[in-house]
Amino acid sequence: MSNDCPCASGLDYQACCEPFLLGHARPPTATALMRSRYTAYALSAIDYLYKTSGARVRKEFDAENSRKWADSAEWIGLEVLSTEGGSERDTDGVVEFVAHYKIKENVFNHHERALFAKLNDVWTFMDGKIIGPGPQRREQPKIGRNDPCPCGSG
């Protein structure tokens, strides 16, 4: 019976991300760390996300909201689009990926360029830049609750 790893590597979970999440091994590359972090979201292993983050990310880390997001989503796939560096011999790397997930019936794609560094010989997530459309900005002033209806009804 196959127990495919959530990170979509094609390997069984036990041979892929499980040793990292259990602390029995360390990801040898930036890509392996990124895949294991996706798996941590899929399995709601929020402590692993914190442990594999750099100091600045840890400072801003919100475990409760991360857990709520992870638990509310059905994690449906991961695509690694590109990597720069991040091998066993490198000291830094960039992994661009798209994490696919569903909340209720809505499918979302989280597209990010994640920055990693090897600190004390351990790959660490340092920062990420979301790729895609920016937030929508309102061009008109917000309507107050006591203002007349903008439809013209008065």
Secondary structure, DSSP 8 states (H G I E B T S, - for coil): ---B-TT-SSSBGGGTTHHHHTTSS--SSHHHHHHHHHHHHHTT-HHHHHHTB-HHHHHH--HHHHHHHHHH-EEEEEEEEEEEE-STT-SEEEEEEEEEEEETTEEEEEEEEEEEEEETTEEEEEEEEE-S------SS----TTS--TTTT-
